Amino acid sequence: MDRHLPPNAALAALRIDGARLWQSLMDLAQIGATPKGGVCRIALTDLDRQGRDLFVQWARGAGCSIRVDAIGNIFARRAGQDDNLPPVMTGSHIDTQPTGGKFDGNYGVLAGLEVVRTLNAASVRTRAPIEVAVWTNEEGSRFVPVMMGSGVFAGAFTLEHALAQRDAQGVSVGEALASIGYAGQLGPAPAVGSYFEAHIEQGPVLENHARVIGVVTAALGQRWYDVTVQGMEAHAGPTPMELRRDALLAASELVLEVNRIAVQRAPHARGTVGTMELFPNSRNVIPGRASLSVDLRAPDDAQLLDMDAALRAACARIATERSLQITVEQVVYFPPQPFTPQLVQAVRANADDLGYSSMDVVSGAGHDAVYLARVAPAAMIFVPCDDGISHNEIENAAAEHLEAGCNVLLRAMLAAAEVVA
């Protein structure tokens, strides 16, 4: 299928309204605004309700019909000439981290709304319908699992499991959805013709390479582990160095090994120790136990399994050398997710047609598109963010970059939905 627009001068000149997109982002950012300029709009809180209500108001104002499913995902639909066709969909999320920014997730939702507004202003009709999705609880800062709404939609986990999850106060997802008025209709997830998601990069690669558009070829697979190093706590003074079974010393070696495992598999492998807890955590006691998290990421399963083997081998070696025990428990596995080559090429070609510099990138973070790619052709469009900073109140992106990404999204969606002459 041709993913380029037909040779029509008016369509070739069609562009989104960058000022309108920016203003929508700023208006939404007022809901849950923080003193440092960020946003705290946690999933399924009253602030989330207010954000959802504003999006629904805007979407209805743009002539869209609204559907809410049983996990609270919102779908704003612009009718097509043949409304029985599966929709060309775009979207993201509007829930944030406690110290979140204005653009993570929000950009993808409002870029989709801006596509609809632009098509309306130009009286462009498409053969297939277009939908903008707001996915529930992508961040996972209140409820786990992360990417909950898109995960239920794609069948990664059941609706019943998701609705039963509880926050730190014991409130379930089902109860929270009902309390904000977004417990929607039961039913199977409808078919999707194709899915595009625009997003800030949340990393420094595009900025470092001075590129405007990131053509996302895949999302890294992830394996997360809980590792426990069990040594022997002892008095820091009387115990000679050569007789110690220091859990922290062994854990420190393991931190270096995790880093080495990733560095040796450049450029796309990642290895991170994000948390560590010590017991008994006393100034003059040799640590007897260290508990740490390990996060390994890679673009394909073969490399990810190779990293898993290297991690386990390092743990076995350190345990023998230090005369202690190390246990490794895998707690999360996200398989690597390539995006649809045809749609990836459409993003690449449209960026080139529009005169935007671009480069192929992989996504190191999870996104709703990762789950949508399991059930539909999918692609992502990245734009730079300042210093690669995200999940932070100072998160920022240039208005012209956001506009560029949305223009690429517009072109890709129009080609997929087929313009009606």
Secondary structure, DSSP 8 states (H G I E B T S, - for coil): ---S--S-HHHHT----HHHHHHHHHHHHTTTB-TTS-B---TTSHHHHHHHHHHHHHHHHTT-EEEEBTT--EEEEE--SSTTS--EEEEE-----TTB-SSTTHHHHHHHHHHHHHHHHTT--BSS-EEEEE-TTSS-SSSSSSSHHHHHHTTSS-HHHHHH-B-TTS-BHHHHHHHHT---B-S-----SEEEEEEE-SSSHHHHTT-SEEEEEEE-EEEEEEEEEE---EETTTS-GGG---HHHHHHHHHHHHHHHHHTTTTT-EEE---EEEES--TTEE--EEEEEEEEEESSHHHHHHHHHHHHHHHHHHHHHHTSEEEEEEEEEE--EE--HHHHHHHHHHHHHTT--EEEEEE-S--HHHHHTTTS-EEEEEE--GGG--SSTT----HHHHHHHHHHHHHHHHHHH-B--
